[in-house]
Amino acid sequence: MINITIPKPDLTITKKENPEGSHTYGFTEFHLITREKGGIFMFYNAEDELLFVGKARKLRQRIKKHFDDNVSVIKNHRKEVTKIEVCIIDDPMEREIYETYLVNTLKAKYNVDKVFFS
């Protein structure tokens, strides 16, 4: 049996109720997410329910794309996201393993790929 430990987030950003200036769906701290590093990210709702898990070679661009893109799996649920957790993981194979593990262990609500539970 393989034992996988869920990584602790390196960064957590939360939605602001009344953000001032430029923002994306209430998130004002995208600038804190690294541009150059890869890892995994998790979107949560107000009840701390895991909505979506993703991975990326460049985290900031990929996370922002989920809020701008018309083909994102969460496009109809963007307003539901209240917290984003980011874990820096350099190795692409480790990112893949963590993503699949988190989707299936924590049963991410809107992940449709890599699902082994029904």
C-alpha positions as CSV (number, residue, x, y, z in Angstrom):
1,M,0.0,0.0,0.0
2,I,1.2,3.5,-0.8
3,N,0.9,6.1,1.9
4,I,0.3,9.6,0.6
5,T,0.2,12.6,2.9
6,I,-1.8,15.6,1.8
7,P,0.6,18.6,1.5
8,K,0.1,21.6,3.7
9,P,-0.8,24.7,1.6
10,D,2.0,27.2,1.0
11,L,-0.6,30.0,0.4
12,T,-4.2,30.5,1.1
13,I,-6.2,33.4,-0.4
14,T,-9.8,34.2,0.5
15,K,-12.6,36.1,-1.1
16,K,-13.2,39.6,0.1
17,E,-16.7,40.8,0.7
18,N,-16.4,44.3,-0.7
19,P,-13.1,44.4,-2.6
20,E,-11.7,47.8,-3.7
21,G,-10.0,48.3,-7.1
22,S,-9.3,45.5,-9.5
23,H,-10.4,42.0,-8.5
24,T,-11.6,38.7,-9.9
25,Y,-14.8,37.4,-8.3
26,G,-13.7,39.0,-5.0
27,F,-10.2,37.7,-4.9
28,T,-7.7,40.6,-4.6
29,E,-4.5,38.7,-3.7
30,F,-3.7,36.8,-7.0
31,H,-0.4,38.7,-7.0
32,L,0.7,36.5,-4.0
33,I,0.6,33.3,-6.1
34,T,3.9,32.5,-7.8
35,R,4.1,33.0,-11.6
36,E,7.1,30.7,-12.1
37,K,6.5,27.6,-10.0
38,G,4.2,24.7,-10.4
39,G,2.0,22.9,-8.0
40,I,-1.6,22.1,-7.1
41,F,-4.5,24.3,-6.1
42,M,-7.8,23.7,-4.4
43,F,-11.0,25.7,-4.6
44,Y,-13.3,25.7,-1.5
45,N,-16.8,27.1,-0.8
46,A,-18.0,28.9,2.3
47,E,-18.7,25.6,4.1
48,D,-15.1,24.5,3.5
49,E,-16.3,21.9,1.0
50,L,-13.7,21.0,-1.7
51,L,-15.0,22.1,-5.0
52,F,-12.1,21.6,-7.4
53,V,-8.5,20.4,-7.5
54,G,-6.1,21.3,-10.3
55,K,-2.5,21.3,-11.1
56,A,-0.3,23.6,-13.2
57,R,3.3,24.2,-14.3
58,K,2.7,28.0,-13.7
59,L,0.2,28.4,-10.9
60,R,-1.0,32.0,-11.2
61,Q,-1.9,31.9,-14.9
62,R,-3.7,28.6,-14.5
63,I,-5.8,29.6,-11.5
64,K,-6.7,33.0,-13.0
65,K,-7.7,31.1,-16.2
66,H,-10.4,29.3,-14.2
67,F,-12.0,32.6,-13.5
68,D,-11.7,34.1,-17.0
69,D,-12.1,31.0,-19.3
70,N,-15.4,30.0,-20.8
71,V,-14.4,26.3,-20.9
72,S,-13.4,25.9,-17.2
73,V,-15.2,23.1,-15.3
74,I,-16.1,25.7,-12.6
75,K,-17.4,28.4,-15.0
76,N,-20.9,28.1,-13.7
77,H,-19.7,27.9,-10.0
78,R,-17.1,30.7,-9.8
79,K,-19.2,32.8,-7.3
80,E,-19.3,29.7,-5.0
81,V,-15.5,29.8,-4.5
82,T,-14.5,31.6,-1.3
83,K,-11.0,30.2,-0.6
84,I,-8.1,29.0,-2.8
85,E,-5.3,26.9,-1.3
86,V,-2.0,26.6,-3.2
87,C,0.8,24.0,-2.7
88,I,4.1,24.4,-4.5
89,I,5.2,21.1,-6.0
90,D,8.0,21.2,-8.5
91,D,7.9,17.6,-9.8
92,P,5.3,17.1,-12.5
93,M,4.8,13.4,-11.5
94,E,4.1,14.4,-7.9
95,R,1.6,17.0,-9.0
96,E,-0.2,14.4,-11.0
97,I,-0.3,12.0,-8.0
98,Y,-1.5,14.6,-5.5
99,E,-4.2,15.9,-7.8
100,T,-5.6,12.4,-8.5
101,Y,-5.3,11.5,-4.8
102,L,-7.1,14.6,-3.6
103,V,-9.9,14.4,-6.1
104,N,-10.7,10.9,-5.0
105,T,-9.9,11.0,-1.3
106,L,-11.7,14.3,-0.6
107,K,-14.2,13.8,-3.4
108,A,-13.9,17.2,-5.1
109,K,-17.4,18.3,-6.2
110,Y,-16.7,19.6,-9.7
111,N,-13.7,17.4,-10.8
112,V,-14.9,15.2,-13.6
113,D,-11.6,13.7,-14.8
114,K,-9.6,11.3,-12.7
115,V,-12.6,10.2,-10.6
116,F,-12.5,6.7,-9.3
117,F,-15.5,7.0,-7.0
118,S,-19.2,7.1,-8.0
